[in-house]
Amino acid sequence: MSPEEVSQNTPILLCWLSLVLLFRGLLYDQRSMAWGLLAALIWVFIGDTGAAGVWAASMFFMLHLLSQRSELGWIHLWYLLLWLLMLLDYNTMYEGVHHYGYLCIFTALFLLSAYLSLPLSKRVAKTINAATRPAPVKRPVRNKTRPQRTPATKQKQETRAGSAQKESKLSSHWRAIPRSPKRCKPS
């Protein structure tokens, strides 16, 4: 390919690669995609609209890798290669042009979004753990003094003991009665 053909196809490739990454954000991580769209909106006011998708996809992908770092799989390696290809294509399109002011804004926005999103996930994990963990059991307080036995409590204890003896006598009486087998009637 000639350099003219490469420069003609660069914006199309940039758009497709950024759309692939942003579609993943739409399906799996909308919070990170929202921060990416905010980065693209800021870029539209500073630069041209041709590379807004690159900045949105870059912000999304970096936040997505940060928030999903414990669950990274082989698919993330594929998206990392697409992201690197997109950055190389961006570099060929904007060769020699540096956006230091926007890079400072982009970095500040990335740090702000990482600060705001990561403690939220830790707080949610703490509340989930607290909800699934059983509440601590309070031990009963023991008094060192024994309660005084009054005549009323003595009478209650005696009636309980007497009723328990009566029940045991009745149950032994019913066990002693022989039972007759059931007879079947011939049909």
VOPAGU-2260 file (C-alpha; in pm, 1 decimal, decimal comma):
REM VOPAGU-2260
SITE   aa  ch    i         X         Y         Z
SITE  MET   A    0       0,0       0,0       0,0
SITE  SER   A    1     114,3     347,8     -73,4
SITE  PRO   A    2     127,7     615,2     198,5
SITE  GLU   A    3    -169,9     792,0      37,3
SITE  GLU   A    4    -386,1     478,8      65,6
SITE  VAL   A    5    -281,6     432,2     428,4
SITE  SER   A    6    -370,7     790,8     513,1
SITE  GLN   A    7    -710,1     750,9     339,7
SITE  ASN   A    8    -796,8     430,6     530,1
SITE  THR   A    9    -672,2     548,1     870,0
SITE  PRO   A   10    -990,6     733,0     979,7
SITE  ILE   A   11   -1209,5     438,1     879,9
SITE  LEU   A   12    -991,2     194,0    1072,5
SITE  LEU   A   13    -988,0     426,8    1373,0
SITE  CYS   A   14   -1367,6     442,5    1374,2
SITE  TRP   A   15   -1412,5      66,2    1340,7
SITE  LEU   A   16   -1163,4     -21,9    1612,5
SITE  SER   A   17   -1307,2     232,1    1852,5
SITE  LEU   A   18   -1659,8     106,6    1779,8
SITE  VAL   A   19   -1553,8    -252,5    1856,7
SITE  LEU   A   20   -1412,6    -148,1    2193,2
SITE  LEU   A   21   -1707,8      76,9    2275,5
SITE  PHE   A   22   -1952,7    -200,2    2184,8
SITE  ARG   A   23   -1784,7    -418,1    2446,1
SITE  GLY   A   24   -1833,7    -131,2    2689,2
SITE  LEU   A   25   -2200,4    -108,2    2598,7
SITE  LEU   A   26   -2246,0    -478,8    2669,9
SITE  TYR   A   27   -2025,6    -532,5    2975,6
SITE  ASP   A   28   -1914,7    -213,4    3150,6
SITE  GLN   A   29   -2141,9      87,2    3103,7
SITE  ARG   A   30   -1985,8     290,3    3385,4
SITE  SER   A   31   -1641,1     285,2    3222,9
SITE  MET   A   32   -1796,8     357,0    2885,2
SITE  ALA   A   33   -1970,5     665,4    3028,8
SITE  TRP   A   34   -1634,2     801,1    3146,1
SITE  GLY   A   35   -1495,8     730,6    2798,3
SITE  LEU   A   36   -1779,6     921,3    2635,4
SITE  LEU   A   37   -1709,9    1214,4    2868,3
SITE  ALA   A   38   -1344,6    1209,0    2755,5
SITE  ALA   A   39   -1460,0    1209,0    2392,1
SITE  LEU   A   40   -1695,2    1501,1    2457,1
SITE  ILE   A   41   -1410,5    1704,9    2604,1
SITE  TRP   A   42   -1193,1    1610,9    2304,2
SITE  VAL   A   43   -1457,3    1740,7    2061,5
SITE  PHE   A   44   -1422,6    2087,6    2215,8
SITE  ILE   A   45   -1040,3    2076,4    2204,3
SITE  GLY   A   46    -957,8    1878,5    1889,0
SITE  ASP   A   47   -1134,7    1735,9    1586,8
SITE  THR   A   48   -1421,5    1488,0    1589,1
SITE  GLY   A   49   -1233,0    1226,6    1386,7
SITE  ALA   A   50   -1039,4    1099,9    1685,8
SITE  ALA   A   51   -1309,1    1136,9    1950,6
SITE  GLY   A   52   -1382,6     764,8    1931,2
SITE  VAL   A   53   -1017,1     684,4    1996,8
SITE  TRP   A   54   -1015,9     885,5    2317,2
SITE  ALA   A   55   -1349,3     737,6    2427,3
SITE  ALA   A   56   -1231,8     382,7    2358,7
SITE  SER   A   57    -896,8     445,7    2527,3
SITE  MET   A   58   -1055,4     581,8    2843,9
SITE  PHE   A   59   -1308,4     298,7    2848,9
SITE  PHE   A   60   -1052,4      25,8    2793,3
SITE  MET   A   61    -808,0     150,1    3056,8
SITE  LEU   A   62   -1087,4     181,9    3315,6
SITE  HIS   A   63   -1228,5    -155,5    3214,7
SITE  LEU   A   64    -890,8    -323,3    3264,1
SITE  LEU   A   65    -854,7    -151,0    3599,5
SITE  SER   A   66   -1200,8    -242,9    3726,6
SITE  GLN   A   67   -1193,1    -601,0    3593,7
SITE  ARG   A   68    -832,0    -676,8    3686,3
SITE  SER   A   69    -925,4    -976,2    3900,5
SITE  GLU   A   70   -1129,1   -1136,1    3620,3
SITE  LEU   A   71    -906,0   -1082,3    3316,7
SITE  GLY   A   72    -921,3   -1355,0    3054,0
SITE  TRP   A   73    -788,0   -1433,9    2709,9
SITE  ILE   A   74   -1053,3   -1215,5    2546,2
SITE  HIS   A   75    -895,6    -912,6    2711,7
SITE  LEU   A   76    -568,9    -992,5    2533,7
SITE  TRP   A   77    -756,7    -975,1    2202,8
SITE  TYR   A   78    -905,6    -637,3    2294,2
SITE  LEU   A   79    -563,0    -518,5    2409,1
SITE  LEU   A   80    -423,9    -599,7    2063,5
SITE  LEU   A   81    -711,2    -410,1    1899,8
SITE  TRP   A   82    -647,3    -114,1    2129,2
SITE  LEU   A   83    -274,6    -112,4    2047,7
SITE  LEU   A   84    -354,1    -131,4    1675,4
SITE  MET   A   85    -591,5     162,4    1719,7
SITE  LEU   A   86    -320,5     364,0    1898,5
SITE  LEU   A   87     -68,7     286,8    1622,7
SITE  ASP   A   88    -321,4     397,6    1363,3
SITE  TYR   A   89    -386,0     716,6    1561,7
SITE  ASN   A   90     -11,8     780,5    1570,8
SITE  THR   A   91      14,8     748,6    1192,2
SITE  MET   A   92    -281,3     983,6    1144,6
SITE  TYR   A   93    -156,9    1249,5    1389,7
SITE  GLU   A   94     215,2    1211,7    1331,2
SITE  GLY   A   95     406,5    1501,2    1479,7
SITE  VAL   A   96     101,9    1654,2    1650,7
SITE  HIS   A   97     108,3    1655,5    2029,6
SITE  HIS   A   98    -184,2    1736,5    2252,9
SITE  TYR   A   99     -20,0    1806,0    2587,1
SITE  GLY   A  100    -309,2    2006,9    2724,7
SITE  TYR   A  101    -562,2    1736,9    2645,3
SITE  LEU   A  102    -333,5    1463,9    2777,4
SITE  CYS   A  103    -326,6    1645,0    3111,8
SITE  ILE   A  104    -707,2    1668,9    3111,0
SITE  PHE   A  105    -734,3    1303,0    3003,2
SITE  THR   A  106    -501,4    1190,4    3283,1
SITE  ALA   A  107    -688,4    1395,5    3543,3
SITE  LEU   A  108   -1020,6    1254,1    3422,6
SITE  PHE   A  109    -880,1     899,7    3435,2
SITE  LEU   A  110    -751,0     945,6    3790,2
SITE  LEU   A  111   -1080,8    1099,7    3900,6
SITE  SER   A  112   -1284,8     817,9    3750,7
SITE  ALA   A  113   -1055,0     553,6    3900,9
SITE  TYR   A  114   -1080,0     722,0    4240,5
SITE  LEU   A  115   -1458,9     742,1    4225,0
SITE  SER   A  116   -1526,3     394,9    4087,5
SITE  LEU   A  117   -1285,2     177,4    4286,3
SITE  PRO   A  118   -1389,2     276,7    4640,9
SITE  LEU   A  119   -1750,9     222,8    4538,8
SITE  SER   A  120   -1679,5    -137,5    4445,2
SITE  LYS   A  121   -1497,0    -190,1    4775,6
SITE  ARG   A  122   -1789,1     -41,4    4968,6
SITE  VAL   A  123   -2034,3    -263,2    4781,6
SITE  ALA   A  124   -1820,0    -568,5    4856,6
SITE  LYS   A  125   -1810,2    -476,6    5225,6
SITE  THR   A  126   -2188,1    -440,8    5243,5
SITE  ILE   A  127   -2236,2    -772,4    5063,1
SITE  ASN   A  128   -1995,6    -944,4    5301,3
SITE  ALA   A  129   -2167,3    -784,9    5599,9
SITE  ALA   A  130   -2508,0    -896,7    5474,3
SITE  THR   A  131   -2399,6   -1257,2    5420,1
SITE  ARG   A  132   -2208,4   -1285,9    5745,8
SITE  PRO   A  133   -2421,1   -1387,9    6046,1
SITE  ALA   A  134   -2462,6   -1140,3    6325,3
SITE  PRO   A  135   -2245,6   -1199,0    6632,3
SITE  VAL   A  136   -2416,5   -1385,3    6914,3
SITE  LYS   A  137   -2429,0   -1204,5    7244,8
SITE  ARG   A  138   -2338,6   -1415,8    7542,3
SITE  PRO   A  139   -2578,6   -1408,1    7834,8
SITE  VAL   A  140   -2468,4   -1210,8    8135,1
SITE  ARG   A  141   -2416,0   -1429,1    8439,5
SITE  ASN   A  142   -2503,9   -1298,6    8778,9
SITE  LYS   A  143   -2272,5   -1402,6    9054,5
SITE  THR   A  144   -2553,9   -1414,8    9306,6
SITE  ARG   A  145   -2808,7   -1691,6    9295,4
SITE  PRO   A  146   -3172,6   -1591,4    9285,2
SITE  GLN   A  147   -3358,9   -1638,0    9611,3
SITE  ARG   A  148   -3617,4   -1911,1    9624,1
SITE  THR   A  149   -3945,5   -1775,6    9744,0
SITE  PRO   A  150   -4238,6   -1992,1    9856,5
SITE  ALA   A  151   -4417,7   -1918,2    9528,4
SITE  THR   A  152   -4128,3   -2049,6    9318,0
SITE  LYS   A  153   -4100,8   -2357,7    9541,4
SITE  GLN   A  154   -4468,0   -2431,4    9484,0
SITE  LYS   A  155   -4431,9   -2390,2    9104,4
SITE  GLN   A  156   -4135,9   -2627,3    9097,8
SITE  GLU   A  157   -4323,6   -2886,8    9304,5
SITE  THR   A  158   -4629,5   -2872,6    9077,7
SITE  ARG   A  159   -4407,5   -2914,9    8770,9
SITE  ALA   A  160   -4237,7   -3216,5    8925,2
SITE  GLY   A  161   -4573,9   -3367,1    9028,6
SITE  SER   A  162   -4727,9   -3325,6    8683,2
SITE  ALA   A  163   -4421,7   -3485,2    8522,5
SITE  GLN   A  164   -4459,4   -3790,4    8750,4
SITE  LYS   A  165   -4830,0   -3821,1    8666,3
SITE  GLU   A  166   -4754,5   -3810,3    8293,7
SITE  SER   A  167   -4492,7   -4082,3    8325,5
SITE  LYS   A  168   -4737,3   -4304,2    8522,2
SITE  LEU   A  169   -5007,1   -4258,8    8257,4
SITE  SER   A  170   -4773,8   -4339,8    7971,8
SITE  SER   A  171   -4650,5   -4656,9    8146,5
SITE  HIS   A  172   -5015,0   -4755,8    8214,8
SITE  TRP   A  173   -5107,7   -4726,9    7847,9
SITE  ARG   A  174   -4802,0   -4926,9    7744,3
SITE  ALA   A  175   -4908,4   -5213,1    7971,2
SITE  ILE   A  176   -5249,9   -5260,6    7804,6
SITE  PRO   A  177   -5227,9   -5539,8    7546,0
SITE  ARG   A  178   -5356,9   -5449,8    7204,5
SITE  SER   A  179   -5561,0   -5685,6    7000,5
SITE  PRO   A  180   -5454,1   -5747,8    6643,6
SITE  LYS   A  181   -5684,3   -5615,5    6373,5
SITE  ARG   A  182   -5883,7   -5883,8    6209,1
SITE  CYS   A  183   -5939,3   -5889,5    5838,7
SITE  LYS   A  184   -6280,6   -5976,9    5712,6
SITE  PRO   A  185   -6290,6   -6232,6    5434,4
SITE  SER   A  186   -6429,0   -6089,4    5115,6
